[in-house]
Amino acid sequence: MYPNLQLSREEFQVAHRIERYFKSDNMTFQDKIFNARLIAQHELEAQYFGNEEERRRILEFKGILDSLMYKVQLNPDFRLIPAAAQNRIGQEQAQNYTHYKSALHQGNAG
C-alpha cells in the first residue's frame, strides 16, 4: 500500500505558498509544484540572485519542492496536501497569537 507520508513544517509552508501564488483552479497541485520548480531552476541557471544567501535560499526552496513532488507522486491523496497546509498554517498562527496574548498578559501582570 502507500506509506503514510509526513510533511515537514517547511513542506507545509511551501505548499501553502505555492497554493497562494498559483491561484488557477485549472492547475493541479502537482502542476503548481512543477511550475514553481521551473521558476526556481531558471533563477538559479540565469543567476537571478543578488548574493550567496539568496542563492542558498533558492536552492533550499527548490529542494523542498523536489521533496514535495516526490511525496505527491507517491501518494494518491496528494490533492489533500494544500488543504492540510492551510489548516496547519492556521493552527500555527492561532497558537502564536495565543502565546503572544499570554506573554502580553504576563508582562502586564508583573
C-alpha positions as YAML, in Angstrom:
chain: A
units: angstrom
residues:
- id: 1
  name: MET
  ca: [0.00, 0.00, 0.00]
- id: 2
  name: TYR
  ca: [1.08, 3.64, 0.17]
- id: 3
  name: PRO
  ca: [3.24, 4.87, 3.01]
- id: 4
  name: ASN
  ca: [1.82, 7.40, 5.42]
- id: 5
  name: LEU
  ca: [3.68, 10.44, 4.15]
- id: 6
  name: GLN
  ca: [4.52, 13.06, 6.70]
- id: 7
  name: LEU
  ca: [5.25, 16.59, 5.62]
- id: 8
  name: SER
  ca: [7.74, 18.75, 7.43]
- id: 9
  name: ARG
  ca: [6.83, 22.21, 8.63]
- id: 10
  name: GLU
  ca: [8.81, 23.67, 5.73]
- id: 11
  name: GLU
  ca: [6.94, 21.48, 3.23]
- id: 12
  name: PHE
  ca: [3.61, 22.66, 4.63]
- id: 13
  name: GLN
  ca: [4.75, 26.27, 4.38]
- id: 14
  name: VAL
  ca: [5.93, 25.85, 0.78]
- id: 15
  name: ALA
  ca: [2.72, 24.03, -0.16]
- id: 16
  name: HIS
  ca: [0.76, 26.95, 1.27]
- id: 17
  name: ARG
  ca: [2.92, 29.49, -0.58]
- id: 18
  name: ILE
  ca: [2.55, 27.83, -3.98]
- id: 19
  name: GLU
  ca: [-1.20, 27.45, -3.47]
- id: 20
  name: ARG
  ca: [-1.42, 31.20, -2.85]
- id: 21
  name: TYR
  ca: [0.92, 32.05, -5.74]
- id: 22
  name: PHE
  ca: [-0.73, 29.84, -8.38]
- id: 23
  name: LYS
  ca: [-4.40, 30.69, -7.92]
- id: 24
  name: SER
  ca: [-5.68, 28.86, -11.00]
- id: 25
  name: ASP
  ca: [-8.23, 26.16, -10.26]
- id: 26
  name: ASN
  ca: [-7.28, 24.58, -13.60]
- id: 27
  name: MET
  ca: [-3.84, 23.59, -12.29]
- id: 28
  name: THR
  ca: [-3.38, 20.51, -10.17]
- id: 29
  name: PHE
  ca: [-1.20, 20.77, -7.08]
- id: 30
  name: GLN
  ca: [1.39, 18.69, -8.93]
- id: 31
  name: ASP
  ca: [1.32, 21.21, -11.82]
- id: 32
  name: LYS
  ca: [1.86, 24.04, -9.34]
- id: 33
  name: ILE
  ca: [4.88, 22.29, -7.81]
- id: 34
  name: PHE
  ca: [6.27, 21.60, -11.29]
- id: 35
  name: ASN
  ca: [5.95, 25.25, -12.33]
- id: 36
  name: ALA
  ca: [7.44, 26.52, -9.07]
- id: 37
  name: ARG
  ca: [10.41, 24.17, -9.63]
- id: 38
  name: LEU
  ca: [10.83, 25.54, -13.16]
- id: 39
  name: ILE
  ca: [10.90, 29.11, -11.85]
- id: 40
  name: ALA
  ca: [13.43, 28.25, -9.13]
- id: 41
  name: GLN
  ca: [15.62, 26.34, -11.59]
- id: 42
  name: HIS
  ca: [15.53, 29.25, -14.04]
- id: 43
  name: GLU
  ca: [16.50, 31.71, -11.30]
- id: 44
  name: LEU
  ca: [19.48, 29.52, -10.42]
- id: 45
  name: GLU
  ca: [20.62, 28.93, -14.01]
- id: 46
  name: ALA
  ca: [20.22, 32.59, -15.02]
- id: 47
  name: GLN
  ca: [21.85, 33.63, -11.72]
- id: 48
  name: TYR
  ca: [18.90, 35.83, -10.73]
- id: 49
  name: PHE
  ca: [20.08, 36.21, -7.16]
- id: 50
  name: GLY
  ca: [21.79, 39.13, -5.52]
- id: 51
  name: ASN
  ca: [24.14, 37.31, -3.18]
- id: 52
  name: GLU
  ca: [25.14, 33.90, -1.89]
- id: 53
  name: GLU
  ca: [22.46, 33.91, 0.83]
- id: 54
  name: GLU
  ca: [19.73, 34.45, -1.73]
- id: 55
  name: ARG
  ca: [21.16, 31.66, -3.90]
- id: 56
  name: ARG
  ca: [21.18, 29.34, -0.88]
- id: 57
  name: ARG
  ca: [17.52, 30.17, -0.12]
- id: 58
  name: ILE
  ca: [16.51, 29.41, -3.72]
- id: 59
  name: LEU
  ca: [18.38, 26.09, -3.54]
- id: 60
  name: GLU
  ca: [16.66, 25.26, -0.25]
- id: 61
  name: PHE
  ca: [13.26, 26.19, -1.71]
- id: 62
  name: LYS
  ca: [13.91, 24.02, -4.78]
- id: 63
  name: GLY
  ca: [14.94, 21.13, -2.51]
- id: 64
  name: ILE
  ca: [11.67, 21.40, -0.61]
- id: 65
  name: LEU
  ca: [9.76, 21.49, -3.91]
- id: 66
  name: ASP
  ca: [11.63, 18.35, -5.04]
- id: 67
  name: SER
  ca: [10.68, 16.62, -1.80]
- id: 68
  name: LEU
  ca: [7.03, 17.68, -2.18]
- id: 69
  name: MET
  ca: [6.95, 16.45, -5.78]
- id: 70
  name: TYR
  ca: [8.34, 13.08, -4.72]
- id: 71
  name: LYS
  ca: [5.73, 12.72, -1.98]
- id: 72
  name: VAL
  ca: [2.90, 13.87, -4.24]
- id: 73
  name: GLN
  ca: [3.86, 11.27, -6.83]
- id: 74
  name: LEU
  ca: [3.83, 8.52, -4.20]
- id: 75
  name: ASN
  ca: [0.59, 9.49, -2.53]
- id: 76
  name: PRO
  ca: [-2.74, 9.18, -4.33]
- id: 77
  name: ASP
  ca: [-4.29, 11.70, -1.92]
- id: 78
  name: PHE
  ca: [-1.90, 14.48, -2.92]
- id: 79
  name: ARG
  ca: [-4.85, 16.78, -3.54]
- id: 80
  name: LEU
  ca: [-5.29, 16.94, 0.24]
- id: 81
  name: ILE
  ca: [-1.87, 18.48, 0.81]
- id: 82
  name: PRO
  ca: [-2.85, 22.12, 0.09]
- id: 83
  name: ALA
  ca: [-5.85, 21.90, 2.43]
- id: 84
  name: ALA
  ca: [-3.71, 20.27, 5.12]
- id: 85
  name: ALA
  ca: [-1.11, 23.01, 4.67]
- id: 86
  name: GLN
  ca: [-3.76, 25.70, 5.05]
- id: 87
  name: ASN
  ca: [-5.09, 24.04, 8.21]
- id: 88
  name: ARG
  ca: [-1.63, 23.65, 9.73]
- id: 89
  name: ILE
  ca: [-0.65, 27.26, 8.96]
- id: 90
  name: GLY
  ca: [-3.93, 28.41, 10.55]
- id: 91
  name: GLN
  ca: [-3.28, 26.32, 13.65]
- id: 92
  name: GLU
  ca: [0.25, 27.69, 13.99]
- id: 93
  name: GLN
  ca: [-1.00, 31.26, 13.62]
- id: 94
  name: ALA
  ca: [-3.65, 30.65, 16.30]
- id: 95
  name: GLN
  ca: [-1.05, 29.13, 18.64]
- id: 96
  name: ASN
  ca: [1.33, 32.04, 18.03]
- id: 97
  name: TYR
  ca: [-1.46, 34.53, 18.73]
- id: 98
  name: THR
  ca: [-2.41, 32.73, 21.96]
- id: 99
  name: HIS
  ca: [1.23, 32.64, 23.04]
- id: 100
  name: TYR
  ca: [1.62, 36.35, 22.20]
- id: 101
  name: LYS
  ca: [-1.52, 37.30, 24.15]
- id: 102
  name: SER
  ca: [-0.36, 35.20, 27.12]
- id: 103
  name: ALA
  ca: [3.07, 36.87, 27.08]
- id: 104
  name: LEU
  ca: [1.45, 40.30, 26.95]
- id: 105
  name: HIS
  ca: [-0.84, 39.42, 29.84]
- id: 106
  name: GLN
  ca: [2.08, 38.13, 31.93]
- id: 107
  name: GLY
  ca: [4.05, 41.29, 31.12]
- id: 108
  name: ASN
  ca: [1.17, 43.49, 32.27]
- id: 109
  name: ALA
  ca: [0.61, 41.47, 35.44]
- id: 110
  name: GLY
  ca: [4.24, 41.87, 36.57]
...
